[in-house]
């Protein structure tokens, strides 16, 4: 283990097994809503997941994130109520069959998951002038999203399901969690062991939407630039493999 850690820290190339494991985690990551089990997450596992989040990249090394562990049934009940209010408002935005389909979806596991985590961004933590944020002031928010992604992938590697609850009023969430004005709740997450992970994203399985062809989204030099036909063929082939769980 010591030799392996030294090799990684020295910048040596990772092994084929490392590469395959990384892509397996990436391709099998899912947004979990309804498969949570009541089993608690051991502190050692939770610590590894949070460390992975804390080691995310951040512009100017500002590290603007904090992590609020929400275990209290009372607090989670208030978050659930805020979700239900926002979800009813959202459902009304979809008409006809689309609205019926929306109402049939389970979109959170706030009470079922053994722990919820709110990932926040303190926009003042690094001061008024931050290296790398001088011209794009939202880089602190983008950096925090990187922490969310690290957390999500680490959770999947640990066999922990994660669901991102985005249908909620930000002011309501700030009030429930007592966040200062300067602090933004970037992500409210539900974590726990699950009965299973879906082979494909749940919204795709439910027929809500589908994954777009990557070759259509890659252009040369400009937004409206041309597509590279040769690269497009490779992208289509690799994406087809990814749909089957491989990245060869």
Secondary structure per residue as TSV (DSSP state, phi and psi in degrees):
chain	resnum	aa	ss	phi	psi
A	1	X	-	360.0	-39.6
A	2	X	H	-64.0	-44.5
A	3	X	H	-63.1	-40.2
A	4	X	H	-65.0	-42.3
A	5	X	H	-64.0	-41.8
A	6	X	H	-63.1	-38.4
A	7	X	H	-64.9	-42.9
A	8	X	H	-65.5	-43.3
A	9	X	H	-67.8	-26.2
A	10	X	T	-82.2	-5.0
A	11	X	T	89.3	8.4
A	12	X	-	-62.6	151.9
A	13	X	-	-62.7	137.9
A	14	X	-	-74.4	161.1
A	15	X	-	-78.4	167.8
A	16	X	H	-61.0	-36.3
A	17	X	H	-64.8	-39.9
A	18	X	H	-60.4	-46.9
A	19	X	H	-60.6	-46.8
A	20	X	H	-62.5	-40.4
A	21	X	H	-65.3	-41.3
A	22	X	H	-60.9	-48.4
A	23	X	H	-66.8	-33.2
A	24	X	H	-61.9	-43.1
A	25	X	H	-63.7	-45.9
A	26	X	H	-58.9	-45.1
A	27	X	H	-78.3	-21.6
A	28	X	H	-100.8	1.7
A	29	X	-	-64.0	135.6
A	30	X	-	-137.5	153.5
A	31	X	B	-87.7	110.4
A	32	X	-	-95.5	133.8
A	33	X	S	-122.3	-45.4
A	34	X	S	-123.4	14.0
A	35	X	-	-111.8	17.0
A	36	X	B	-70.2	141.4
A	37	X	-	-104.0	156.2
A	38	X	S	-77.3	-6.6
A	39	X	-	-56.0	132.5
A	40	X	-	-68.7	154.5
A	41	X	-	-88.5	121.2
A	42	X	-	-58.1	145.7
A	43	X	H	-57.5	-37.4
A	44	X	H	-62.6	-41.2
A	45	X	H	-67.6	-45.7
A	46	X	H	-61.5	-38.4
A	47	X	H	-63.9	-42.3
A	48	X	H	-63.5	-40.3
A	49	X	H	-64.1	-43.8
A	50	X	H	-69.3	-36.0
A	51	X	H	-63.7	-41.4
A	52	X	H	-59.4	-41.3
A	53	X	H	-64.4	-42.1
A	54	X	H	-68.6	-20.9
A	55	X	T	-93.5	16.3
A	56	X	S	-68.6	158.0
A	57	X	-	-70.4	145.8
A	58	X	-	-142.9	136.2
A	59	X	G	-60.9	132.4
A	60	X	G	64.8	14.7
A	61	X	G	50.9	38.7
A	62	X	-	-78.1	-23.5
A	63	X	-	47.5	62.5
A	64	X	-	-81.0	-1.2
A	65	X	E	-85.5	153.8
A	66	X	E	-139.5	163.6
A	67	X	E	-130.6	115.7
A	68	X	E	-99.5	115.0
A	69	X	E	-82.9	119.0
A	70	X	E	-106.6	102.9
A	71	X	-	-112.7	-22.1
A	72	X	-	-62.3	125.5
A	73	X	H	-59.1	-34.8
A	74	X	H	-67.9	-43.8
A	75	X	H	-66.4	-43.2
A	76	X	H	-65.5	-33.1
A	77	X	H	-63.3	-38.6
A	78	X	H	-67.7	-39.5
A	79	X	H	-64.3	-41.0
A	80	X	H	-60.3	-43.1
A	81	X	H	-62.5	-41.6
A	82	X	H	-64.0	-39.1
A	83	X	H	-62.4	-46.8
A	84	X	H	-60.4	-38.4
A	85	X	H	-63.1	-49.3
A	86	X	H	-66.4	-36.8
A	87	X	H	-66.7	-37.7
A	88	X	H	-64.2	-40.5
A	89	X	H	-64.1	-41.5
A	90	X	H	-66.1	-41.3
A	91	X	H	-59.7	-35.1
A	92	X	T	-69.3	-14.9
A	93	X	T	-81.6	-14.4
A	94	X	S	-105.1	133.8
A	95	X	-	-104.6	156.8
A	96	X	H	57.9	-136.1
A	97	X	H	-62.8	-32.3
A	98	X	H	-63.2	-40.0
A	99	X	H	-65.5	-40.4
A	100	X	H	-63.1	-41.8
A	101	X	H	-63.7	-40.6
A	102	X	H	-61.0	-46.5
A	103	X	H	-66.1	-21.2
A	104	X	H	-82.2	-12.9
A	105	X	S	-81.8	141.6
A	106	X	-	-95.1	121.7
A	107	X	-	-116.7	11.2
A	108	X	-	-163.7	163.3
A	109	X	-	-136.3	41.2
A	110	X	T	-56.9	-44.8
A	111	X	T	-89.7	-27.2
A	112	X	T	-77.3	-37.1
A	113	X	S	-69.9	141.2
A	114	X	S	-68.8	-22.2
A	115	X	E	-145.9	141.6
A	116	X	E	-112.1	148.6
A	117	X	E	-131.8	128.9
A	118	X	E	-102.9	119.1
A	119	X	E	-94.6	121.1
A	120	X	E	-114.0	163.3
A	121	X	E	-124.3	117.9
A	122	X	E	-89.7	105.2
A	123	X	T	-74.3	-9.8
A	124	X	T	-107.4	-0.8
A	125	X	T	-57.7	-41.1
A	126	X	T	-94.4	8.1
A	127	X	-	90.5	177.2
A	128	X	S	-72.7	-27.2
A	129	X	-	-121.4	119.1
A	130	X	-	-125.2	132.9
A	131	X	T	-53.8	124.4
A	132	X	T	90.1	-12.1
A	133	X	-	-110.6	10.1
A	134	X	S	-68.1	-27.1
A	135	X	S	-120.5	-15.0
A	136	X	-	-126.5	91.2
A	137	X	T	-65.0	-15.8
A	138	X	T	-86.8	7.0
A	139	X	H	-62.9	-25.0
A	140	X	H	-68.1	-37.6
A	141	X	H	-67.3	-42.4
A	142	X	H	-63.8	-37.8
A	143	X	H	-62.3	-40.1
A	144	X	H	-65.1	-35.8
A	145	X	H	-63.4	-34.5
A	146	X	H	-60.6	-38.7
A	147	X	H	-64.2	-38.1
A	148	X	H	-62.2	-44.4
A	149	X	H	-63.7	-43.7
A	150	X	H	-57.9	-44.4
A	151	X	H	-60.4	-43.8
A	152	X	H	-63.3	-45.7
A	153	X	H	-69.1	-39.3
A	154	X	H	-63.8	-39.8
A	155	X	H	-60.2	-44.4
A	156	X	H	-62.4	-40.1
A	157	X	H	-63.6	-27.9
A	158	X	T	-89.3	1.7
A	159	X	T	76.7	21.1
A	160	X	E	-102.4	130.0
A	161	X	E	-81.2	150.3
A	162	X	E	-139.6	135.5
A	163	X	E	-127.1	133.6
A	164	X	E	-96.6	117.7
A	165	X	E	-94.4	104.0
A	166	X	-	-107.1	-5.9
A	167	X	-	-94.0	80.6
A	168	X	S	-162.5	145.4
A	169	X	-	-72.6	126.7
A	170	X	H	-61.5	-45.2
A	171	X	H	-59.5	-38.4
A	172	X	H	-64.1	-43.5
A	173	X	H	-66.1	-40.0
A	174	X	H	-62.8	-38.9
A	175	X	H	-67.5	-44.2
A	176	X	H	-62.1	-41.1
A	177	X	H	-94.4	-0.2
A	178	X	T	66.0	40.0
A	179	X	-	-80.2	137.2
A	180	X	-	-63.7	162.4
A	181	X	T	-57.7	-37.6
A	182	X	T	-74.5	-12.8
A	183	X	E	-98.5	129.6
A	184	X	E	-105.6	129.0
A	185	X	E	-79.4	101.0
A	186	X	E	-77.3	-39.7
A	187	X	E	-149.9	133.7
A	188	X	E	-109.2	117.2
A	189	X	E	-118.3	143.5
A	190	X	E	-111.2	128.0
A	191	X	E	-127.9	144.9
A	192	X	E	173.8	165.8
A	193	X	E	-61.5	151.3
A	194	X	B	-130.0	158.8
A	195	X	S	-71.3	-30.8
A	196	X	-	-170.0	161.1
A	197	X	-	-107.7	137.8
A	198	X	-	-66.9	145.4
A	199	X	S	-66.6	-32.8
A	200	X	S	-127.5	161.1
A	201	X	-	-52.0	140.5
A	202	X	H	-62.3	-37.9
A	203	X	H	-68.1	-30.1
A	204	X	H	-70.6	-43.8
A	205	X	H	-61.9	-36.8
A	206	X	T	-78.8	-4.0
A	207	X	T	80.9	14.3
A	208	X	S	-72.5	-41.3
A	209	X	-	-159.6	-178.6
A	210	X	-	-138.1	163.9
A	211	X	-	-76.8	133.6
A	212	X	-	-75.7	149.7
A	213	X	-	-66.6	121.9
A	214	X	G	-61.3	-35.1
A	215	X	G	-59.0	-27.5
A	216	X	G	-76.7	-14.2
A	217	X	G	-105.0	0.8
A	218	X	-	-111.6	116.4
A	219	X	-	-124.3	167.5
A	220	X	S	-99.9	121.2
A	221	X	S	71.8	-30.4
A	222	X	S	-140.7	160.6
A	223	X	T	-53.5	-43.3
A	224	X	T	-100.8	25.3
A	225	X	-	-71.2	171.6
A	226	X	-	-74.5	161.3
A	227	X	-	-93.1	145.9
A	228	X	-	-87.7	108.4
A	229	X	H	-59.4	-41.8
A	230	X	H	-65.3	-46.2
A	231	X	H	-64.1	-37.8
A	232	X	H	-58.2	-39.9
A	233	X	H	-63.7	-41.8
A	234	X	H	-67.1	-43.5
A	235	X	H	-59.5	-43.2
A	236	X	H	-63.3	-40.6
A	237	X	H	-67.6	-45.2
A	238	X	H	-67.4	-38.6
A	239	X	H	-65.1	-36.8
A	240	X	H	-61.8	-39.4
A	241	X	H	-66.0	-40.1
A	242	X	H	-61.3	-37.2
A	243	X	H	-61.6	-24.9
A	244	X	T	-98.9	7.2
A	245	X	T	90.9	13.7
A	246	X	-	-127.1	160.0
A	247	X	-	-131.8	49.2
A	248	X	-	-92.8	360.0
